[in-house]
Amino acid sequence: MSREIHYCRCGQSIFGDMTDCGDCADSVDNVVVGVDPGTDKSAFAIFDGRAVISHGIYENEHFLSHGLWSRRHVFCEMIASYGMAVGATVFATCIWIGRFMQNAQMQGGDVSLVFRRDVKLHLCNSPRAKDGNVRQALLDRLGPQGTKKAPGPTYGVKSHEWAALAVAVYGWDQIFGRQSNNAVPPA
């Protein structure tokens, strides 16, 4: 009895009817997508546990058609109320979050909502951390950005993509078990 051989997108041979080997960056199961939603544009970062695979900022309408929504592990930052009055932009962002979730469901993916406070607490051990503190925690964990000639694991990440990366790292840790920012990264 012979077994049929299938190949992963990375070129490694595997057996059975699997479509990913699970050991490469191309594996759908081995990456986490983080999303920082906005009123007009949203940022994303795809993280494999060691480095940013892809990142960008798109207009929300274009973002809906992006292929990342069929991914298995998508984490999206959610709006939280802390008792202060909010404006129309916050509600517009909430509508986009709902549209992203619906789109993911239609494409066979799933979106987990994450609060910014939880991300800050996880990465910086303080819910009062500012964006600069979160960025520095990510650089401390992943390594320097690097240069064009010698790109680092976060090379090219800018503006709201840092928030998306923070959400992706938080999601990675929730799935693959890293509990604090002092733990050893998963192998």
PAFI-413853 format. One record per residue (C-alpha): x, y, z; residue in three letters; residue number from 0. Coordinates in steps of 0.2 Angstrom, whole numbers, always signed. Layout:
N
<r><u>X</u><v>Y</v><w>Z</w><rest>ALA</rest><nr>NUM</nr></r>
...
***
This chain:
187
<r><u>+0</u><v>+0</v><w>+0</w><rest>MET</rest><nr>0</nr></r>
<r><u>+8</u><v>+17</v><w>-5</w><rest>SER</rest><nr>1</nr></r>
<r><u>+5</u><v>+33</v><w>+3</w><rest>ARG</rest><nr>2</nr></r>
<r><u>+1</u><v>+49</v><w>-8</w><rest>GLU</rest><nr>3</nr></r>
<r><u>+14</u><v>+62</v><w>-5</w><rest>ILE</rest><nr>4</nr></r>
<r><u>+9</u><v>+81</v><w>-4</w><rest>HIS</rest><nr>5</nr></r>
<r><u>+20</u><v>+96</v><w>-3</w><rest>TYR</rest><nr>6</nr></r>
<r><u>+19</u><v>+111</v><w>+8</w><rest>CYS</rest><nr>7</nr></r>
<r><u>+20</u><v>+128</v><w>+0</w><rest>ARG</rest><nr>8</nr></r>
<r><u>+38</u><v>+129</v><w>+7</w><rest>CYS</rest><nr>9</nr></r>
<r><u>+43</u><v>+114</v><w>-3</w><rest>GLY</rest><nr>10</nr></r>
<r><u>+45</u><v>+101</v><w>+11</w><rest>GLN</rest><nr>11</nr></r>
<r><u>+37</u><v>+84</v><w>+7</w><rest>SER</rest><nr>12</nr></r>
<r><u>+24</u><v>+78</v><w>+19</w><rest>ILE</rest><nr>13</nr></r>
<r><u>+12</u><v>+63</v><w>+19</w><rest>PHE</rest><nr>14</nr></r>
<r><u>-7</u><v>+63</v><w>+19</w><rest>GLY</rest><nr>15</nr></r>
<r><u>-19</u><v>+76</v><w>+14</w><rest>ASP</rest><nr>16</nr></r>
<r><u>-11</u><v>+91</v><w>+24</w><rest>MET</rest><nr>17</nr></r>
<r><u>-8</u><v>+107</v><w>+15</w><rest>THR</rest><nr>18</nr></r>
<r><u>+5</u><v>+114</v><w>+26</w><rest>ASP</rest><nr>19</nr></r>
<r><u>+20</u><v>+106</v><w>+35</w><rest>CYS</rest><nr>20</nr></r>
<r><u>+17</u><v>+116</v><w>+51</w><rest>GLY</rest><nr>21</nr></r>
<r><u>+36</u><v>+119</v><w>+52</w><rest>ASP</rest><nr>22</nr></r>
<r><u>+38</u><v>+134</v><w>+40</w><rest>CYS</rest><nr>23</nr></r>
<r><u>+33</u><v>+152</v><w>+40</w><rest>ALA</rest><nr>24</nr></r>
<r><u>+22</u><v>+149</v><w>+25</w><rest>ASP</rest><nr>25</nr></r>
<r><u>+11</u><v>+137</v><w>+36</w><rest>SER</rest><nr>26</nr></r>
<r><u>-6</u><v>+145</v><w>+40</w><rest>VAL</rest><nr>27</nr></r>
<r><u>-6</u><v>+137</v><w>+57</w><rest>ASP</rest><nr>28</nr></r>
<r><u>+11</u><v>+144</v><w>+62</w><rest>ASN</rest><nr>29</nr></r>
<r><u>+7</u><v>+163</v><w>+60</w><rest>VAL</rest><nr>30</nr></r>
<r><u>-3</u><v>+175</v><w>+69</w><rest>VAL</rest><nr>31</nr></r>
<r><u>-11</u><v>+191</v><w>+61</w><rest>VAL</rest><nr>32</nr></r>
<r><u>-13</u><v>+206</v><w>+72</w><rest>GLY</rest><nr>33</nr></r>
<r><u>-25</u><v>+220</v><w>+66</w><rest>VAL</rest><nr>34</nr></r>
<r><u>-25</u><v>+238</v><w>+72</w><rest>ASP</rest><nr>35</nr></r>
<r><u>-42</u><v>+245</v><w>+66</w><rest>PRO</rest><nr>36</nr></r>
<r><u>-46</u><v>+263</v><w>+61</w><rest>GLY</rest><nr>37</nr></r>
<r><u>-60</u><v>+273</v><w>+55</w><rest>THR</rest><nr>38</nr></r>
<r><u>-53</u><v>+275</v><w>+37</w><rest>ASP</rest><nr>39</nr></r>
<r><u>-37</u><v>+264</v><w>+37</w><rest>LYS</rest><nr>40</nr></r>
<r><u>-31</u><v>+249</v><w>+46</w><rest>SER</rest><nr>41</nr></r>
<r><u>-14</u><v>+241</v><w>+50</w><rest>ALA</rest><nr>42</nr></r>
<r><u>-9</u><v>+223</v><w>+50</w><rest>PHE</rest><nr>43</nr></r>
<r><u>+6</u><v>+213</v><w>+55</w><rest>ALA</rest><nr>44</nr></r>
<r><u>+9</u><v>+194</v><w>+52</w><rest>ILE</rest><nr>45</nr></r>
<r><u>+20</u><v>+187</v><w>+65</w><rest>PHE</rest><nr>46</nr></r>
<r><u>+28</u><v>+169</v><w>+65</w><rest>ASP</rest><nr>47</nr></r>
<r><u>+35</u><v>+169</v><w>+83</w><rest>GLY</rest><nr>48</nr></r>
<r><u>+52</u><v>+177</v><w>+78</w><rest>ARG</rest><nr>49</nr></r>
<r><u>+50</u><v>+190</v><w>+65</w><rest>ALA</rest><nr>50</nr></r>
<r><u>+37</u><v>+200</v><w>+55</w><rest>VAL</rest><nr>51</nr></r>
<r><u>+33</u><v>+191</v><w>+39</w><rest>ILE</rest><nr>52</nr></r>
<r><u>+22</u><v>+205</v><w>+32</w><rest>SER</rest><nr>53</nr></r>
<r><u>+14</u><v>+221</v><w>+37</w><rest>HIS</rest><nr>54</nr></r>
<r><u>+5</u><v>+236</v><w>+30</w><rest>GLY</rest><nr>55</nr></r>
<r><u>-8</u><v>+249</v><w>+31</w><rest>ILE</rest><nr>56</nr></r>
<r><u>-23</u><v>+249</v><w>+19</w><rest>TYR</rest><nr>57</nr></r>
<r><u>-39</u><v>+258</v><w>+16</w><rest>GLU</rest><nr>58</nr></r>
<r><u>-53</u><v>+248</v><w>+25</w><rest>ASN</rest><nr>59</nr></r>
<r><u>-63</u><v>+244</v><w>+10</w><rest>GLU</rest><nr>60</nr></r>
<r><u>-47</u><v>+237</v><w>+2</w><rest>HIS</rest><nr>61</nr></r>
<r><u>-43</u><v>+229</v><w>+18</w><rest>PHE</rest><nr>62</nr></r>
<r><u>-59</u><v>+218</v><w>+18</w><rest>LEU</rest><nr>63</nr></r>
<r><u>-53</u><v>+210</v><w>+2</w><rest>SER</rest><nr>64</nr></r>
<r><u>-36</u><v>+206</v><w>+9</w><rest>HIS</rest><nr>65</nr></r>
<r><u>-33</u><v>+187</v><w>+10</w><rest>GLY</rest><nr>66</nr></r>
<r><u>-28</u><v>+187</v><w>+28</w><rest>LEU</rest><nr>67</nr></r>
<r><u>-46</u><v>+185</v><w>+34</w><rest>TRP</rest><nr>68</nr></r>
<r><u>-45</u><v>+166</v><w>+30</w><rest>SER</rest><nr>69</nr></r>
<r><u>-31</u><v>+164</v><w>+42</w><rest>ARG</rest><nr>70</nr></r>
<r><u>-34</u><v>+153</v><w>+57</w><rest>ARG</rest><nr>71</nr></r>
<r><u>-26</u><v>+165</v><w>+70</w><rest>HIS</rest><nr>72</nr></r>
<r><u>-32</u><v>+183</v><w>+68</w><rest>VAL</rest><nr>73</nr></r>
<r><u>-32</u><v>+195</v><w>+82</w><rest>PHE</rest><nr>74</nr></r>
<r><u>-40</u><v>+212</v><w>+81</w><rest>CYS</rest><nr>75</nr></r>
<r><u>-39</u><v>+226</v><w>+94</w><rest>GLU</rest><nr>76</nr></r>
<r><u>-56</u><v>+230</v><w>+101</w><rest>MET</rest><nr>77</nr></r>
<r><u>-62</u><v>+247</v><w>+108</w><rest>ILE</rest><nr>78</nr></r>
<r><u>-65</u><v>+248</v><w>+127</w><rest>ALA</rest><nr>79</nr></r>
<r><u>-74</u><v>+260</v><w>+137</w><rest>SER</rest><nr>80</nr></r>
<r><u>-67</u><v>+268</v><w>+152</w><rest>TYR</rest><nr>81</nr></r>
<r><u>-81</u><v>+280</v><w>+156</w><rest>GLY</rest><nr>82</nr></r>
<r><u>-76</u><v>+294</v><w>+145</w><rest>MET</rest><nr>83</nr></r>
<r><u>-86</u><v>+302</v><w>+131</w><rest>ALA</rest><nr>84</nr></r>
<r><u>-81</u><v>+296</v><w>+114</w><rest>VAL</rest><nr>85</nr></r>
<r><u>-84</u><v>+303</v><w>+97</w><rest>GLY</rest><nr>86</nr></r>
<r><u>-91</u><v>+297</v><w>+80</w><rest>ALA</rest><nr>87</nr></r>
<r><u>-74</u><v>+290</v><w>+75</w><rest>THR</rest><nr>88</nr></r>
<r><u>-74</u><v>+277</v><w>+89</w><rest>VAL</rest><nr>89</nr></r>
<r><u>-91</u><v>+271</v><w>+83</w><rest>PHE</rest><nr>90</nr></r>
<r><u>-85</u><v>+271</v><w>+65</w><rest>ALA</rest><nr>91</nr></r>
<r><u>-70</u><v>+260</v><w>+70</w><rest>THR</rest><nr>92</nr></r>
<r><u>-82</u><v>+248</v><w>+80</w><rest>CYS</rest><nr>93</nr></r>
<r><u>-92</u><v>+246</v><w>+64</w><rest>ILE</rest><nr>94</nr></r>
<r><u>-76</u><v>+241</v><w>+54</w><rest>TRP</rest><nr>95</nr></r>
<r><u>-72</u><v>+229</v><w>+67</w><rest>ILE</rest><nr>96</nr></r>
<r><u>-89</u><v>+221</v><w>+65</w><rest>GLY</rest><nr>97</nr></r>
<r><u>-86</u><v>+221</v><w>+46</w><rest>ARG</rest><nr>98</nr></r>
<r><u>-69</u><v>+213</v><w>+48</w><rest>PHE</rest><nr>99</nr></r>
<r><u>-76</u><v>+199</v><w>+59</w><rest>MET</rest><nr>100</nr></r>
<r><u>-90</u><v>+195</v><w>+47</w><rest>GLN</rest><nr>101</nr></r>
<r><u>-78</u><v>+195</v><w>+32</w><rest>ASN</rest><nr>102</nr></r>
<r><u>-67</u><v>+183</v><w>+42</w><rest>ALA</rest><nr>103</nr></r>
<r><u>-82</u><v>+171</v><w>+46</w><rest>GLN</rest><nr>104</nr></r>
<r><u>-87</u><v>+171</v><w>+28</w><rest>MET</rest><nr>105</nr></r>
<r><u>-70</u><v>+167</v><w>+22</w><rest>GLN</rest><nr>106</nr></r>
<r><u>-68</u><v>+153</v><w>+35</w><rest>GLY</rest><nr>107</nr></r>
<r><u>-57</u><v>+162</v><w>+47</w><rest>GLY</rest><nr>108</nr></r>
<r><u>-59</u><v>+167</v><w>+64</w><rest>ASP</rest><nr>109</nr></r>
<r><u>-56</u><v>+184</v><w>+73</w><rest>VAL</rest><nr>110</nr></r>
<r><u>-52</u><v>+185</v><w>+92</w><rest>SER</rest><nr>111</nr></r>
<r><u>-54</u><v>+202</v><w>+99</w><rest>LEU</rest><nr>112</nr></r>
<r><u>-40</u><v>+209</v><w>+111</w><rest>VAL</rest><nr>113</nr></r>
<r><u>-41</u><v>+224</v><w>+122</w><rest>PHE</rest><nr>114</nr></r>
<r><u>-26</u><v>+237</v><w>+121</w><rest>ARG</rest><nr>115</nr></r>
<r><u>-25</u><v>+236</v><w>+140</w><rest>ARG</rest><nr>116</nr></r>
<r><u>-22</u><v>+217</v><w>+140</w><rest>ASP</rest><nr>117</nr></r>
<r><u>-8</u><v>+219</v><w>+126</w><rest>VAL</rest><nr>118</nr></r>
<r><u>+1</u><v>+233</v><w>+136</w><rest>LYS</rest><nr>119</nr></r>
<r><u>+0</u><v>+223</v><w>+152</w><rest>LEU</rest><nr>120</nr></r>
<r><u>+7</u><v>+208</v><w>+143</w><rest>HIS</rest><nr>121</nr></r>
<r><u>+21</u><v>+216</v><w>+135</w><rest>LEU</rest><nr>122</nr></r>
<r><u>+26</u><v>+230</v><w>+147</w><rest>CYS</rest><nr>123</nr></r>
<r><u>+19</u><v>+223</v><w>+164</w><rest>ASN</rest><nr>124</nr></r>
<r><u>+9</u><v>+239</v><w>+165</w><rest>SER</rest><nr>125</nr></r>
<r><u>-8</u><v>+245</v><w>+158</w><rest>PRO</rest><nr>126</nr></r>
<r><u>-2</u><v>+263</v><w>+159</w><rest>ARG</rest><nr>127</nr></r>
<r><u>+12</u><v>+259</v><w>+146</w><rest>ALA</rest><nr>128</nr></r>
<r><u>+12</u><v>+272</v><w>+131</w><rest>LYS</rest><nr>129</nr></r>
<r><u>+15</u><v>+267</v><w>+113</w><rest>ASP</rest><nr>130</nr></r>
<r><u>+34</u><v>+271</v><w>+115</w><rest>GLY</rest><nr>131</nr></r>
<r><u>+35</u><v>+258</v><w>+129</w><rest>ASN</rest><nr>132</nr></r>
<r><u>+26</u><v>+245</v><w>+119</w><rest>VAL</rest><nr>133</nr></r>
<r><u>+37</u><v>+248</v><w>+104</w><rest>ARG</rest><nr>134</nr></r>
<r><u>+53</u><v>+246</v><w>+115</w><rest>GLN</rest><nr>135</nr></r>
<r><u>+46</u><v>+230</v><w>+123</w><rest>ALA</rest><nr>136</nr></r>
<r><u>+44</u><v>+223</v><w>+105</w><rest>LEU</rest><nr>137</nr></r>
<r><u>+61</u><v>+228</v><w>+100</w><rest>LEU</rest><nr>138</nr></r>
<r><u>+68</u><v>+221</v><w>+116</w><rest>ASP</rest><nr>139</nr></r>
<r><u>+60</u><v>+205</v><w>+113</w><rest>ARG</rest><nr>140</nr></r>
<r><u>+62</u><v>+203</v><w>+94</w><rest>LEU</rest><nr>141</nr></r>
<r><u>+78</u><v>+213</v><w>+91</w><rest>GLY</rest><nr>142</nr></r>
<r><u>+83</u><v>+229</v><w>+82</w><rest>PRO</rest><nr>143</nr></r>
<r><u>+74</u><v>+235</v><w>+66</w><rest>GLN</rest><nr>144</nr></r>
<r><u>+91</u><v>+234</v><w>+57</w><rest>GLY</rest><nr>145</nr></r>
<r><u>+95</u><v>+243</v><w>+40</w><rest>THR</rest><nr>146</nr></r>
<r><u>+91</u><v>+240</v><w>+22</w><rest>LYS</rest><nr>147</nr></r>
<r><u>+107</u><v>+231</v><w>+20</w><rest>LYS</rest><nr>148</nr></r>
<r><u>+104</u><v>+220</v><w>+36</w><rest>ALA</rest><nr>149</nr></r>
<r><u>+86</u><v>+220</v><w>+40</w><rest>PRO</rest><nr>150</nr></r>
<r><u>+81</u><v>+215</v><w>+57</w><rest>GLY</rest><nr>151</nr></r>
<r><u>+65</u><v>+205</v><w>+62</w><rest>PRO</rest><nr>152</nr></r>
<r><u>+54</u><v>+221</v><w>+63</w><rest>THR</rest><nr>153</nr></r>
<r><u>+62</u><v>+230</v><w>+48</w><rest>TYR</rest><nr>154</nr></r>
<r><u>+50</u><v>+242</v><w>+39</w><rest>GLY</rest><nr>155</nr></r>
<r><u>+37</u><v>+242</v><w>+53</w><rest>VAL</rest><nr>156</nr></r>
<r><u>+30</u><v>+260</v><w>+56</w><rest>LYS</rest><nr>157</nr></r>
<r><u>+16</u><v>+270</v><w>+64</w><rest>SER</rest><nr>158</nr></r>
<r><u>+0</u><v>+259</v><w>+67</w><rest>HIS</rest><nr>159</nr></r>
<r><u>+9</u><v>+243</v><w>+61</w><rest>GLU</rest><nr>160</nr></r>
<r><u>+18</u><v>+243</v><w>+78</w><rest>TRP</rest><nr>161</nr></r>
<r><u>+1</u><v>+242</v><w>+87</w><rest>ALA</rest><nr>162</nr></r>
<r><u>-4</u><v>+228</v><w>+75</w><rest>ALA</rest><nr>163</nr></r>
<r><u>+12</u><v>+219</v><w>+79</w><rest>LEU</rest><nr>164</nr></r>
<r><u>+9</u><v>+221</v><w>+97</w><rest>ALA</rest><nr>165</nr></r>
<r><u>-8</u><v>+213</v><w>+95</w><rest>VAL</rest><nr>166</nr></r>
<r><u>+0</u><v>+199</v><w>+84</w><rest>ALA</rest><nr>167</nr></r>
<r><u>+14</u><v>+195</v><w>+98</w><rest>VAL</rest><nr>168</nr></r>
<r><u>+0</u><v>+195</v><w>+111</w><rest>TYR</rest><nr>169</nr></r>
<r><u>-10</u><v>+183</v><w>+101</w><rest>GLY</rest><nr>170</nr></r>
<r><u>+5</u><v>+172</v><w>+97</w><rest>TRP</rest><nr>171</nr></r>
<r><u>+9</u><v>+171</v><w>+116</w><rest>ASP</rest><nr>172</nr></r>
<r><u>-9</u><v>+166</v><w>+119</w><rest>GLN</rest><nr>173</nr></r>
<r><u>-9</u><v>+152</v><w>+107</w><rest>ILE</rest><nr>174</nr></r>
<r><u>+9</u><v>+145</v><w>+108</w><rest>PHE</rest><nr>175</nr></r>
<r><u>+11</u><v>+148</v><w>+127</w><rest>GLY</rest><nr>176</nr></r>
<r><u>+24</u><v>+162</v><w>+130</w><rest>ARG</rest><nr>177</nr></r>
<r><u>+18</u><v>+169</v><w>+147</w><rest>GLN</rest><nr>178</nr></r>
<r><u>+28</u><v>+184</v><w>+150</w><rest>SER</rest><nr>179</nr></r>
<r><u>+40</u><v>+195</v><w>+141</w><rest>ASN</rest><nr>180</nr></r>
<r><u>+55</u><v>+187</v><w>+150</w><rest>ASN</rest><nr>181</nr></r>
<r><u>+51</u><v>+169</v><w>+144</w><rest>ALA</rest><nr>182</nr></r>
<r><u>+61</u><v>+160</v><w>+131</w><rest>VAL</rest><nr>183</nr></r>
<r><u>+53</u><v>+161</v><w>+113</w><rest>PRO</rest><nr>184</nr></r>
<r><u>+45</u><v>+145</v><w>+107</w><rest>PRO</rest><nr>185</nr></r>
<r><u>+56</u><v>+134</v><w>+96</w><rest>ALA</rest><nr>186</nr></r>
***
